[in-house]
Amino acid sequence: MALPRITSPHTKGSNRTQRVMLLVLAATLPGVLALIWLYGAGTLINLIWATVVALGCEALVLKLRQRPVQFFLRDGSALVTAVLLALALPPYSPWWLTLIATGSAIVFGKQLYGGLGQNPFNPAMIGYVVVLVSFPIEMTTWPIPHSVGLVDGLQHILGIASLPDGWSQATALDVLKVNKSLTIDELWASPAFGHFGGIGSEVVNLAFLAGGLFLLHKRLFSWHAPVSMLAALALMSLLFWNGSGSDSHGSPLFHLLSGATMLGAFFIVTDPVSGATSNQGRLIFGAGVGILVYVIRAWGGYPDGVAFAVLLMNLCAPTIDYYTRPRTYGHRKAERGFKLGE
């Protein structure tokens, strides 16, 4: 009987991976509930369709690679990628948009490099950037909270009809980026803005913050990368904050509670595979992401820069690891003993 060739970490490692993935999925529940409360079934449809596509693409590629399909599907990594990507996409996204994003994440972001543990880039961010660059209008147009009905949303998903006029809008980050004349106080009268950030996004960011604190409590990752990212983003927005003038890029609180800030800080930056490995390296990695997020939001060509910032820092992760390697335990003492024995 031919036994399947399964690389480490074998069964025990797979169970550990599965447990971690289940905890991550549980931590996304506050954000999922907040999005469903704001946008109805749109987020739920995104989640279901992205999950089907991710598991299907994963199984197909594993079959083509002649790897045990059920063993690797059970680790939950494809499911986590699908959920994070579905939460980042606008609710009621067209079916083909979710298909392209999720398929790109699994095939080009993960399996192309050999599967879980070997991908140099965050797979969910690969998929997100592919559709953001290719379809910027669809990716930056979100429904107005509590406005889209299920029938209209399904018609938009299937491509039968677009959302009715007045039921979709640009995000607060996009409105702020293209603004040239209105003051912040005048902008805040726009329906895209809430109390501190974008309407709805402030609630969603607080929900993902709660989920991230849960993961910190469970010690699934250290505090270094998320805290460093949020601190760097807040510091940059404070340094370049121009009050309420028309050329203002927004307050620190606005940037912390808008876009994908908290999702990126606690669910993307903390990726143990594509990020830095030492605590010092995680501080540098997180700070780099925070700085790049602000630079892209304020002066770049896209309203939100979390995905681009993460991928750029993924490129830097090997160099960061090289220069922040912790001292090997007992290494210095061994050298001293060798000199004494000469």
NORJO-V554022 format. One record per pair of residues at least 12 apart in sequence whose ideal C-beta (glycine too) atoms are under 10 Angstrom apart, sorted by the first residue. I is the first residue (numbers start at 1). GAP is how many residues later the second one is. Records with the same first field share a line. If there is no record, write none. Layout:
# NORJO-V554022
I: GAP / GAP
This chain:
# NORJO-V554022
4: 62 / 63 / 64 / 66 / 67
5: 61 / 62 / 63
6: 61 / 62 / 65 / 66
7: 60 / 107 / 108 / 110 / 111
8: 109
9: 66 / 108
10: 61
11: 60
13: 62 / 104
14: 57 / 58 / 60 / 61 / 62 / 102
15: 59 / 60
16: 59
17: 55 / 57 / 58 / 59 / 60 / 99 / 100
18: 56 / 57 / 58 / 59 / 61
19: 56 / 57 / 199 / 201
20: 55 / 56 / 57 / 60 / 195 / 198 / 200 / 201 / 252
21: 53 / 54 / 55 / 56 / 57 / 58 / 59 / 60 / 62 / 95
22: 54 / 57 / 58
23: 53 / 191 / 192 / 195 / 197
24: 52 / 53 / 55 / 56 / 59 / 60 / 187 / 190 / 191 / 194 / 196 / 197 / 242 / 243 / 246
25: 51 / 54 / 55 / 58 / 59 / 186
26: 185 / 188 / 189 / 192
27: 181 / 183 / 184 / 185 / 186 / 187 / 188 / 189 / 190 / 191 / 193 / 239 / 240
28: 19 / 52 / 55 / 56 / 58 / 59 / 179 / 180 / 183 / 184 / 186 / 187 / 235 / 238 / 239
29: 178 / 181 / 182 / 185
30: 173 / 174 / 176 / 177 / 178 / 179 / 180 / 181 / 182 / 183 / 184
31: 12 / 52 / 53 / 56 / 172 / 173 / 174 / 175 / 176 / 177 / 178 / 179 / 180 / 181 / 231 / 232 / 235 / 236
32: 12 / 15 / 51 / 54 / 55 / 172 / 175 / 176 / 179
33: 171 / 174
34: 53 / 166 / 167 / 168 / 169 / 170 / 171 / 172 / 173 / 174 / 176
35: 12 / 51 / 52 / 56 / 110 / 165 / 166 / 168 / 169 / 172 / 173
36: 55
37: 108 / 109 / 163 / 166 / 167 / 170
38: 53 / 104 / 105 / 106 / 107 / 108 / 109 / 161 / 162 / 163 / 165 / 166
39: 51 / 52 / 53 / 103 / 104 / 105 / 106 / 107 / 108 / 109 / 114 / 161 / 165
40: 51 / 52 / 103 / 105 / 106 / 107 / 108 / 109 / 110 / 113
41: 50 / 51 / 107 / 108 / 109 / 112 / 113 / 116
42: 47 / 48 / 49 / 50 / 51 / 100 / 101 / 106 / 108 / 111 / 112 / 114 / 115
43: 43 / 44 / 46 / 47 / 48 / 49 / 50 / 161
44: 42 / 47
45: 41 / 46 / 47 / 48 / 50 / 53 / 105 / 108 / 109 / 112
46: 36 / 37 / 39 / 40 / 41 / 42 / 43 / 44 / 45 / 46 / 47 / 49 / 51 / 52 / 55 / 56 / 111
47: 35 / 36 / 38 / 39 / 40 / 42 / 51
48: 34 / 38 / 50
49: 33 / 37 / 40 / 44 / 46 / 49 / 50 / 53 / 108
50: 29 / 31 / 32 / 33 / 34 / 35 / 36 / 37 / 39 / 43 / 48 / 49 / 51 / 52 / 53 / 55 / 74 / 77
51: 27 / 28 / 30 / 31 / 32 / 34 / 35 / 51
52: 30 / 46 / 47 / 50
53: 25 / 29 / 32 / 33 / 42 / 45 / 46 / 47 / 48 / 49 / 50 / 52 / 53 / 74
54: 19 / 23 / 24 / 25 / 26 / 27 / 28 / 29 / 31 / 32 / 44 / 48 / 49 / 51 / 52 / 56 / 69 / 70 / 73
55: 14 / 18 / 23 / 24 / 27 / 47 / 51
56: 22 / 43 / 46 / 47 / 50
57: 21 / 25 / 42 / 45 / 46 / 47 / 48 / 49 / 50 / 53 / 54
58: 14 / 15 / 17 / 19 / 20 / 21 / 23 / 24 / 48 / 49 / 52 / 53 / 57 / 58
59: 13 / 14 / 19 / 47
60: 43 / 46 / 47 / 51
61: 17 / 42 / 45 / 46 / 49 / 50 / 51 / 54
62: 16 / 49 / 53
64: 47
65: 46 / 49 / 50
67: 44 / 47 / 48
72: 39 / 43 / 44
75: 40 / 41 / 42
76: 40
77: 29 / 33 / 38 / 39 / 40 / 42 / 46 / 196
78: 24 / 27 / 28 / 32 / 33 / 37 / 38 / 45
80: 43 / 44 / 187 / 191
81: 21 / 24 / 25 / 28 / 29 / 35 / 38 / 41 / 42 / 43 / 44 / 45 / 46
82: 16 / 19 / 20 / 23 / 24 / 41 / 42 / 45
83: 41 / 184
84: 21 / 38 / 39 / 40 / 41 / 43 / 44 / 176 / 179 / 180 / 183 / 184 / 187
85: 13 / 16 / 17 / 19 / 20 / 21 / 24 / 38 / 39 / 40 / 41 / 42 / 43 / 46
86: 12 / 15 / 16 / 38
87: 37 / 117 / 121 / 173 / 176 / 180
88: 13 / 36 / 37 / 39 / 40 / 43 / 44 / 51 / 171 / 172 / 175 / 176 / 179 / 180 / 216 / 218 / 219
89: 12 / 13 / 38 / 39 / 42 / 43 / 49 / 50 / 53
90: 48 / 49 / 50 / 51 / 52 / 53 / 78 / 81
91: 51 / 52 / 54 / 57 / 62 / 65 / 66
92: 50 / 51 / 56 / 58 / 60 / 61 / 62 / 63 / 64 / 65 / 71 / 75 / 76
93: 38 / 42 / 45 / 46 / 48 / 49 / 63 / 64
94: 41 / 44 / 62 / 63 / 64 / 65 / 68
95: 59 / 61 / 62 / 63 / 64
96: 35 / 39 / 42 / 61 / 62 / 63
97: 34 / 37 / 38 / 41 / 42 / 60
98: 29 / 33 / 59
99: 32
100: 27 / 30 / 31 / 34 / 35
101: 23 / 25 / 26 / 27 / 28 / 29 / 30 / 31 / 33 / 34 / 38
102: 21 / 22 / 25 / 26 / 29
103: 24 / 27
104: 19 / 22 / 23 / 24 / 25 / 26 / 27 / 30
105: 14 / 16 / 17 / 18 / 19 / 20 / 21 / 22 / 23 / 24 / 25 / 26
106: 17 / 18 / 20 / 21
107: 16 / 19 / 20
108: 13 / 15 / 18 / 19 / 22
109: 12 / 13 / 14 / 15 / 16 / 17 / 18 / 19 / 20 / 21 / 165 / 202
110: 12 / 13 / 14 / 16 / 17 / 163
111: 12
112: 14
113: 160
116: 157
117: 155 / 156
118: 155
119: 152 / 154 / 155 / 195
120: 153 / 154 / 191 / 194 / 195 / 197 / 198
121: 150 / 152 / 153 / 189 / 190 / 191 / 193 / 194 / 196
122: 142 / 145 / 146 / 147 / 149 / 151 / 152 / 153 / 185 / 188 / 189 / 191 / 192
123: 148 / 150 / 151
124: 139 / 143 / 144 / 147 / 183 / 186
125: 135 / 139 / 143 / 146 / 149 / 181 / 182 / 183 / 184 / 185 / 186 / 189
126: 148 / 181 / 184 / 185 / 188
127: 180
128: 132 / 140 / 176 / 178 / 179 / 180 / 182 / 183
129: 173 / 178 / 179 / 181 / 182
130: 177
132: 170 / 172 / 175 / 176
133: 169 / 174 / 175
136: 38 / 165 / 166 / 167
137: 33
139: 32 / 163 / 164 / 165
140: 29 / 30 / 31 / 33 / 34 / 37 / 162 / 163 / 164
141: 21 / 22 / 27 / 28 / 29 / 30 / 33
142: 26 / 27 / 28 / 29 / 30 / 32 / 50 / 56 / 57 / 58 / 59
143: 13 / 20 / 24 / 25 / 26 / 57
144: 19 / 22 / 23 / 24 / 25 / 47 / 48 / 55 / 56
145: 24 / 46 / 49 / 54 / 55 / 56 / 58
146: 54
147: 16 / 17 / 19 / 20 / 21 / 22 / 44
148: 15 / 16 / 19 / 20
149: 15 / 18
152: 12 / 15
153: 14
156: 12
166: 25
169: 21 / 22 / 23 / 29 / 30
170: 20 / 22 / 28 / 133
171: 21 / 22 / 26 / 27 / 28 / 29 / 30 / 87 / 88 / 132 / 133
172: 15 / 16 / 18 / 19 / 20 / 21 / 22 / 25 / 26 / 27 / 28 / 29 / 30 / 78 / 82 / 85 / 86 / 87 / 131
173: 19 / 24 / 25 / 28 / 77 / 81 / 82 / 85 / 86 / 87 / 124 / 129 / 130 / 131 / 132
174: 18 / 24 / 85 / 128 / 129 / 130
175: 12 / 15 / 16 / 17 / 18 / 23 / 128
176: 14 / 16 / 17 / 22 / 72 / 73 / 74 / 78 / 79 / 82 / 121 / 122 / 127
177: 72 / 73 / 119 / 120 / 121 / 122 / 123 / 124 / 125 / 126 / 127
178: 125
179: 67 / 68 / 69 / 70
180: 66 / 67
181: 65 / 66
182: 64
183: 60 / 61 / 62 / 63 / 64 / 65
184: 57 / 58 / 59 / 60 / 61 / 62 / 64 / 65 / 66 / 67 / 70
185: 58 / 59
186: 58 / 60
187: 57 / 59 / 61 / 63
188: 56 / 66
193: 61 / 65
194: 60 / 63 / 64
195: 58 / 62
196: 55 / 57 / 58 / 60 / 61 / 62
197: 53 / 54 / 56 / 57 / 58 / 59 / 60 / 61 / 62 / 64
198: 56 / 59 / 60 / 61 / 105
199: 59
201: 53 / 56 / 57 / 58 / 59 / 60 / 61 / 103
202: 51 / 52 / 54 / 55 / 56
203: 54
204: 53 / 54 / 55 / 56 / 57 / 58 / 59
205: 51 / 52 / 53 / 54 / 55 / 56 / 57 / 58 / 60
206: 50 / 51 / 56
207: 55 / 56
208: 52 / 53 / 54 / 55 / 56 / 57 / 58 / 59
209: 17 / 21 / 47 / 48 / 52 / 53 / 54 / 56 / 57
210: 52 / 56
211: 51 / 52 / 55 / 56
212: 14 / 18 / 50 / 51 / 53 / 54 / 55 / 58
213: 13 / 53
214: 52
215: 51 / 52 / 55
216: 50 / 54
220: 46 / 50 / 52
221: 45 / 46 / 48 / 49 / 50 / 51 / 54 / 61
222: 48 / 56 / 57 / 60 / 61
223: 47 / 56 / 59 / 60 / 63
224: 45 / 46 / 52 / 54 / 55 / 56 / 57 / 58 / 59 / 60 / 61 / 62 / 63
225: 40 / 41 / 43 / 44 / 45 / 46 / 47 / 50 / 51 / 54 / 56 / 57 / 58 / 59 / 60 / 61 / 62 / 64 / 65 / 88
226: 36 / 38 / 39 / 40 / 41 / 42 / 43 / 44 / 56 / 60 / 63 / 64
227: 38 / 55 / 56 / 59 / 60 / 63
228: 37 / 41 / 54 / 55 / 56 / 57 / 58 / 59 / 60 / 61 / 62
229: 32 / 33 / 35 / 36 / 37 / 39 / 40 / 41 / 53 / 54 / 56 / 57 / 58 / 59 / 60 / 61 / 62 / 63 / 64 / 77 / 80 / 81 / 84
230: 22 / 25 / 26 / 31 / 32 / 34 / 35 / 36 / 39 / 56 / 57 / 59 / 60 / 63
231: 52 / 55 / 56 / 59
232: 51 / 54 / 55 / 56 / 57 / 58 / 59 / 60 / 61 / 62
233: 19 / 22 / 23 / 28 / 31 / 32 / 53 / 54 / 56 / 57 / 58 / 59 / 60 / 61 / 64 / 72 / 73 / 76
234: 17 / 18 / 19 / 21 / 22 / 27 / 56 / 60
235: 17 / 52 / 55 / 56 / 59
236: 13 / 16 / 19 / 51 / 54 / 55 / 56 / 57 / 58 / 59 / 61 / 62
237: 12 / 13 / 14 / 15 / 16 / 17 / 18 / 19 / 53 / 56 / 57 / 60 / 61
238: 13 / 14 / 15 / 17
239: 13 / 55
240: 54 / 55 / 58 / 59
241: 13 / 14
248: 50
249: 45 / 48 / 49 / 50
250: 44 / 47 / 48
252: 42
254: 43
255: 35 / 38 / 39 / 42 / 43 / 49
258: 39 / 45 / 46
259: 34 / 38 / 44 / 45 / 46 / 47
260: 33 / 44 / 45 / 46 / 47 / 50
261: 29 / 32 / 36 / 43 / 45
262: 44
263: 43
264: 25 / 26 / 29 / 40 / 41 / 42 / 43 / 45 / 46
265: 21 / 24 / 25 / 28 / 41
268: 21 / 38 / 39 / 41 / 42
269: 13 / 16 / 17 / 19 / 20 / 21 / 37 / 40 / 41 / 44
270: 12 / 15 / 16
271: 39 / 43 / 46
273: 41 / 44
274: 36 / 37 / 39 / 40 / 41 / 43
275: 14 / 35 / 38 / 39 / 42 / 45 / 46
276: 12 / 37 / 38 / 40 / 41 / 42 / 43 / 44 / 45 / 48
277: 40 / 41 / 43 / 44 / 47 / 48 / 49
278: 42 / 43 / 45 / 46 / 47 / 48
279: 45 / 47
280: 40 / 41 / 43 / 44 / 45 / 46
281: 35 / 36 / 38 / 39 / 40 / 41 / 42 / 43 / 44 / 45
282: 35 / 38 / 42
283: 37 / 41
284: 29 / 32 / 33 / 35 / 36 / 37 / 39 / 40
285: 25 / 28 / 29 / 31 / 32 / 35 / 36 / 39
286: 27
287: 26
288: 21 / 22 / 24 / 25 / 28 / 29 / 32
289: 16 / 17 / 19 / 20 / 21 / 22 / 23 / 24 / 25 / 27
290: 16 / 19 / 23
291: 18 / 22
292: 13 / 14 / 16 / 17 / 18 / 19 / 20 / 21
293: 12 / 13 / 14 / 15 / 16 / 17
294: 15
295: 13 / 14
296: 12 / 13 / 16
297: 12
